[in-house]
Amino acid sequence: MRLSDSELERVATKFRTELEEYCASTHYPTLERFPNGACGDAVLLLGTYLFEIGEAPFDKVCGLRGAAEEGKELPSHAWFERDDLIIDITADQFEDMDEKVIIRRGSEWHKGWRFRSREASYLAAYEHDGSDQLRPVYGVIKEMMGT
């Protein structure tokens, strides 16, 4: 049985809180400035937790926004989608968003991102892209979650 949106919000908020606490005391390269630049890893970490508690499948969605300018990289972002439900625990890294945790159906803010890719959202789906280095991080966060 799937969790309700409010139960998912409770889980995602607690996960974000524990991840913030972990990041405050780590030097893991992509998490040092959490939530800035951490959306890809945050999606894999939370996605793994949701997968393990039976809340799969969510898709990891990556998007770009803005106009291409020579020599400038477009802002990118990653979040979850399942049907029309959005889960995003790092959107507050952007100036136009102050919500730390977004659980919303049909998010207008997310519609402003150009779709780039849709992939699996949990660590076990990736073999050799460096995500194996996140497994120890996930173990610590999972322990902090009390499961």
Backbone as a ProteinNet text record, in pm:
[ID]
protein_1_A
[PRIMARY]
MRLSDSELERVATKFRTELEEYCASTHYPTLERFPNGACGDAVLLLGTYLFEIGEAPFDKVCGLRGAAEEGKELPSHAWFERDDLIIDITADQFEDMDEKVIIRRGSEWHKGWRFRSREASYLAAYEHDGSDQLRPVYGVIKEMMGT
[TERTIARY]
83.3	0	87.8	58.6	136.2	103.7	205.8	186.6	103.9	29.2	-44.5	55.5	10.5	97.7	147.6	62	104.9	206.7	191.8	290.3	422.9	416.3	538.9	608	530	588.5	659.1	599.3	661.3	794	795.5	917.1	1023.5	984.7	1080.4	1137	1054.1	1099.7	1199	1169.4	1262.5	1392.9	1382.8	1503.8	1587.6	1523.9	1594.8	1664.1	1595.9	1653.3	1776.4	1766.9	1880.6	1995.2	1961.3	2064.4	2135.4	2061.6	2123.8	2220.4	2178.2	2264.5	2391.4	2375.3	2491.4	2584.2	2527.7	2607.6	2683.1	2629.7	2695.7	2827.6	2844.2	2966	3046.1	3022.9	3094.1	3173.3	3262.4	3336.6	3315.9	3202.3	3168.7	3150.6	3225.4	3234.9	3102.6	3005.3	2882.4	2780	2811.1	2716.2	2763.9	2886.3	2943.9	2862.2	2802.8	2729.7	2578.6	2532.9	2391.9	2301.6	2197.5	2144.2	2205.3	2293.7	2353.3	2434.7	2399.5	2473.3	2455.9	2362.1	2346.7	2222.4	2148.3	2018.9	2031.1	2129.5	2144.2	2168.5	2260.2	2287.7	2171.5	2107.9	1993.4	1880.2	1857.5	1754.1	1787.7	1912.9	1950.4	1939.8	1977.8	1970.4	1826.2	1743.7	1603.4	1531.8	1563.4	1501.9	1529.1	1648.7	1683.1	1599.9	1585.4	1504.8	1358.7	1303.7	1165.6	1149.4	1248.2	1247.1	1242.9	1327.4	1335.8	1211.2	1137.8	1014.8	892.2	917.1	808.4	738.5	802	739.4	787.8	846.6	888.5	767.6	766.1	875.1	850.8	955.1	960.8	1065.6	1052	1154.2	1238.9	1368.2	1459	1448.7	1402.1	1385.1	1489.2	1559.1	1659.4	1614.6	1632.2	1591.5	1692	1678.1	1759.6	1665.3	1715.7	1634	1722.5	1658.5	1730.2	1765.6	1822.5	1863.8	2012.9	2049.2	2190.2	2270.1	2381.1	2474.5	2612.1	2686.6	2818.8	2906.3	2968.5	3057.8	2989.7	2855.6	2783.4	2706.9	2713.7	2639.3	2499.6	2399	2262.2	2241.6	2161.3	2128.8	2058	2095.8	2029.5	1974.9	1878.5	1815.6	1759.9	1749.2	1693.2	1590	1483.7	1376.1	1307.3	1203.9	1127	993.3	947.4	810.1	753.1	628.1	549.5	410.2	370.8	247	258.2	168.6	178.3	232.5	281.7	335	483.7	520.3	659.5	708.3	829.8	899.1	1034.7	1063.7	1188	1237.8	1358.6	1412.9	1531.6	1556.7	1669.5	1636.7	1509.4	1472.4	1513.8	1529.8	1566.3	1708.7	1782.4	1914.4	1903.7	1784.2	1761.9	1694.8	1731.6	1683.7	1533	1468.6	1324.7	1240.6	1303.1	1229.2	1281.5	1191.7	1235.1	1182.6	1103.3	1053.5	1163.6	1188.8	1291.2	1245	1119.5	1064.4	936.3	932.2	813.8	752.6	628.8	548	423.1	412.6	304.7	265.7	140.3	91.4	86.7	149.5	146.1	215.6	338.6	413.8	446.3	397.9	426.6	576	639.8	782.8	862.2	828.3	899.4	869.3	753.3	719.7	808.5	872.8	963	1098.1	1123.9	1249.2	1226.7	1320.2	1313.2	1358.8	1277.9	1305.7	1433.1	1521.3	1645.3	1652.3	1614.5	1621.2	1529	1495.8	1414.3	1483	1520.1	1597.4	1545.8	1602.7	1572.7	1621.7	1556	1586.6	1643	1714.7	1771.2	1908	1992.7	2132.9	2152.1	2072.3	2091.8	2077.8	2017.7	1999.7	2126.7	2228	2350.2	2467.1	2543.4	2653.8	2789.4	2823.6	2961.8	2972.6	2886.8	2894.7	2939.3	2994.2	3038.7	2935.3	2812.2	2709.3	2736.6	2824.7	2860.1	2927.5	2987.5	3048.3	2943	2819.8	2710.8	2654	2683.4	2625.9	2658.6	2784.3	2811.4	2735.6	2721.1	2644.9	2500.2	2445.7	2308.5	2293.7	2390.8	2384.4	2373.6	2449.8	2446.3	2310.2	2261.4	2133.3	2020.9	2023.5	1920.6	1920	2037.4	2047.6	1990.3	2019.7	1967.3	1815.1	1760.1	1612.8	1548.8	1630.9	1577.7	1524	1568.6	1524.3	1641.1
-118.7	0	125	215.6	338.5	435	513.5	618.9	731.8	800	918.3	1030.5	1133.8	1248.7	1309.9	1317.8	1376.7	1287	1155.6	1064.2	1073.3	1085.8	1104	1234.5	1337.4	1465.5	1451.6	1378.2	1355.7	1281.8	1175.6	1097.5	1183.5	1255.5	1337.8	1449.7	1509.2	1616.5	1563	1449.5	1388.5	1351.2	1295.3	1258	1382.4	1490.4	1615	1665.7	1660.8	1705	1622.6	1491.6	1404	1425.5	1445.4	1470.4	1603	1705.9	1834.1	1816.5	1740.1	1715.9	1642.8	1541.6	1467	1559.5	1638.8	1724.9	1832	1873.8	1975.2	1924.7	1793.1	1738.4	1649.7	1662.5	1577.5	1659.9	1592.7	1655.5	1577.4	1508.8	1437.6	1542.6	1532.7	1642.4	1702.2	1620.4	1676.2	1714.6	1691.5	1723.8	1835.2	1880.7	1982.1	2110.6	2148.5	2275.7	2251.8	2140.1	2101.6	2218.8	2246.9	2171.6	2209	2311.1	2356.7	2246.7	2217	2118.1	1975	1949.8	1816.1	1741.9	1798.7	1739.7	1599.1	1572.9	1439.4	1333.2	1360.6	1263.8	1254.7	1366.7	1365.1	1280	1288.9	1207	1058.5	1022.3	881.1	832.4	916.1	876.1	859.7	962.2	951.3	845.6	836.6	735.5	594.6	571.1	439.7	411.1	510.9	493.6	464	541.8	518.7	380.6	338.6	206	97.9	114.9	13.8	6.7	116.4	111.8	82.1	43.9	-0.2	109.4	224.1	335.9	352.8	250.8	258.2	228.5	264.2	334.3	485.4	559.6	701.4	715.3	812.6	840.9	958	949.1	1062	1143.3	1265.7	1351.9	1462.6	1484	1590.1	1692.1	1818.5	1924	2036.7	2117.5	2236.9	2355.1	2474	2592.1	2709.9	2806.8	2924.6	2913.3	3020.7	3025.5	2997.4	2921.8	2888	3013	3030.1	3139	3077.6	3125.3	3070.4	3083.8	2974	2973.4	2958.7	2952.5	2938.5	2806.8	2742	2618.1	2651.9	2585.9	2607.9	2545.2	2608.5	2546.1	2412.8	2313.8	2183.5	2148.9	2058.1	2019.3	1878.1	1808.1	1672.6	1661.7	1586	1563.3	1433.2	1396.4	1275	1305.8	1212.3	1216	1074.4	1065.6	943.7	990.9	959.3	1012.8	1165.9	1235.2	1381.2	1431.3	1339.9	1377.1	1410.6	1527.2	1574.8	1565.2	1513.3	1519.4	1582.7	1690	1762.7	1810	1767.4	1807.1	1902.6	1955.6	2048.6	2171.1	2197.2	2310.3	2444.2	2450.4	2576.6	2620.5	2543.5	2589	2699.8	2719.4	2821.2	2944.2	3061.9	3188	3205.2	3142.8	3162	3057.1	2982	2880.8	2880.6	2895	2892.9	2772.9	2686.7	2567.1	2461.5	2408.1	2305.1	2170.9	2138.1	2010	2038.5	1988.6	2005.3	1867.8	1852.8	1736	1796.6	1785.8	1856.8	1783.7	1792.4	1739	1853.8	1832.4	1933.4	2063.7	2058.8	2177.7	2269.4	2392.6	2490.8	2523.1	2529.9	2561.4	2455.7	2329.9	2222.7	2219.7	2267.9	2274.3	2374.4	2465	2562.7	2505.7	2380.9	2313.9	2233.1	2243.1	2161	2020.7	1926.9	1786.6	1742.8	1677.5	1625.9	1475.3	1417.2	1271.2	1220.9	1095.2	1026.8	892	866.2	746.3	684.6	569.8	507.2	598.3	590.3	684.6	617.2	507.7	441.5	383.7	373.2	337.6	201.7	103.5	-31.1	-34.9	64.5	67.8	110.3	158.3	208.9	120.6	78.2	-13.1	56.6	136.5	184.3	333.9	413.4	556.9	637.3	571.6	640.9	643.5	601.6	605.2	504.6	406	311	382.1	498.2	576	635.8	644.5	697	592	465.7	360.6	379	410.4	436	557.6	660.9	778.6	736.3	656.8	610.3	531.2	446.3	367.7	456	563.6	655.9	725.7	776.1	846.9	752.1	630.8	532.3	506	494.5	475	596.8	715.5	837.6	842.4	782.7	778.8	682.6	596.5	503.2	374.9	342.8	217.8	130.4
0	0	0	-89.1	-100.1	12.9	49.5	148.6	87.7	170.9	125.3	99.4	30.7	5.1	135.9	236.6	364	434.5	422.9	481.6	405.5	273.2	194.3	231.8	257.3	298.5	433.2	524.6	655.4	639	557	533.4	465.3	360.2	286.1	372.7	456.6	545.4	648.1	707.2	802.9	732.6	612.8	538.2	509.6	467.6	440.3	566.9	679.5	806.9	842	829.7	861.6	763	635.4	534.8	562.5	601.6	638.2	754.9	855.7	971.7	929.1	846.2	796.9	718.1	629	542.1	619.3	731.8	813.6	870.7	875.7	936.6	841.5	712.1	617.2	517.7	451.8	343	214.8	205.4	82.9	-26.5	-136	-233.3	-281.2	-315.4	-372.2	-266.3	-139.9	-33.2	59	43	131.9	138.6	26.7	20.8	13.5	66.3	59.7	98.2	23.4	-90	-224.5	-226	-352.2	-418.7	-541.8	-620	-574.2	-485.7	-428.1	-475.5	-569.5	-604.6	-661.6	-746.6	-805.1	-699.8	-608	-501.5	-403.1	-372.5	-280.7	-336.7	-468.2	-531.9	-516.1	-540.3	-527.4	-383.4	-287.9	-147.5	-100.9	-123.1	-83.2	-165.9	-293.3	-379.2	-330.5	-282	-227.8	-103.5	-19.1	102	64.7	-26.3	-68.6	-132	-209	-270.8	-162.8	-61.3	44.8	131.8	143.3	223.6	136.9	12.2	-74.7	-152.5	-166.8	-236.4	-380.4	-436.7	-577.3	-664.4	-787	-855.3	-862.2	-835.4	-866.1	-975.1	-1059.9	-1160.1	-1112.8	-1136.7	-1118.6	-1247.3	-1235.8	-1351.9	-1343.9	-1453.2	-1460.3	-1563.5	-1531	-1622.4	-1627.6	-1730.6	-1751.7	-1764.3	-1734.7	-1760.1	-1797.4	-1859.2	-1904.2	-2051.4	-2103.2	-2243	-2252	-2351.8	-2371.7	-2408	-2339.8	-2370.5	-2385.4	-2482.7	-2507.4	-2382.6	-2345.3	-2230.6	-2096.3	-2094.4	-1967.7	-1966.6	-1853.2	-1834.8	-1783.6	-1840.1	-1795.2	-1658.2	-1573.1	-1445	-1468.4	-1389.7	-1397.4	-1259.7	-1259.9	-1134.4	-1148.3	-1036	-1034.2	-922.4	-947.9	-851.2	-886.8	-810.4	-835.3	-899.1	-978.8	-1027.3	-1027.3	-990.3	-1007.4	-1046.1	-1167.9	-1223.3	-1218.7	-1152.1	-1146.3	-1012.3	-928.3	-797.4	-807.9	-755.6	-751.9	-607.7	-589.4	-460.5	-488	-416.8	-437.6	-301.3	-264	-133.4	-145.6	-266.3	-282.4	-367.9	-393.5	-478.8	-418.9	-286.9	-222.4	-251.3	-329.1	-371.7	-476.7	-531.9	-633.8	-572.6	-621.7	-565	-572.4	-670.5	-687.2	-614.5	-523.6	-446.9	-304.2	-207.6	-68.6	9.1	-53.8	13.4	18.5	137.9	152.4	98.5	119	74	-2.9	-124.9	-209	-234.7	-195.4	-229.9	-291.2	-421.6	-488.6	-615.9	-647.9	-775.3	-875.4	-990.9	-1095.2	-1059.3	-1013.4	-971.5	-1089.9	-1084.6	-1189	-1194.4	-1078.2	-1074	-1150.7	-1133.2	-1202.6	-1352.3	-1390.4	-1533.5	-1607	-1533.9	-1593.7	-1633.5	-1600.7	-1636	-1763.1	-1856.7	-1977.6	-1943.4	-1979.7	-1951.7	-2023	-1949.8	-2007.7	-1999.8	-1885.6	-1874.4	-1764.1	-1773.1	-1673.3	-1650.4	-1523.7	-1491.5	-1363	-1327.4	-1198.8	-1086.3	-971.4	-863.5	-738.7	-755.1	-638.3	-673.6	-574.8	-595	-662.1	-629.7	-684.2	-835.7	-895.8	-1040.8	-1114.1	-1041	-1102.1	-1061.1	-1159.5	-1132.2	-1121.9	-1222.5	-1232.7	-1260.1	-1203.3	-1230.8	-1109.3	-1010.1	-890.1	-780	-809.2	-705.7	-594.8	-622.5	-517.7	-399.7	-425.4	-317.7	-225.2	-273.3	-190.4	-95.2	-116.4	-32.1	116.7	152.8	295.3	349.2	267	306.6	333	241.6	257.8	387.9	419.4	542.7	665.9	669.1	782.5	791.1	676.8	676	714.9	665	697.6	848.5	906.2	1050.3	1125	1075.9	1138.2	1129.9	1023	1006.9	1105.7	1166.4	1265	1205.2	1083.8	1021.2	984.3
[MASK]
+++++++++++++++++++++++++++++++++++++++++++++++++++++++++++++++++++++++++++++++++++++++++++++++++++++++++++++++++++++++++++++++++++++++++++++++++++

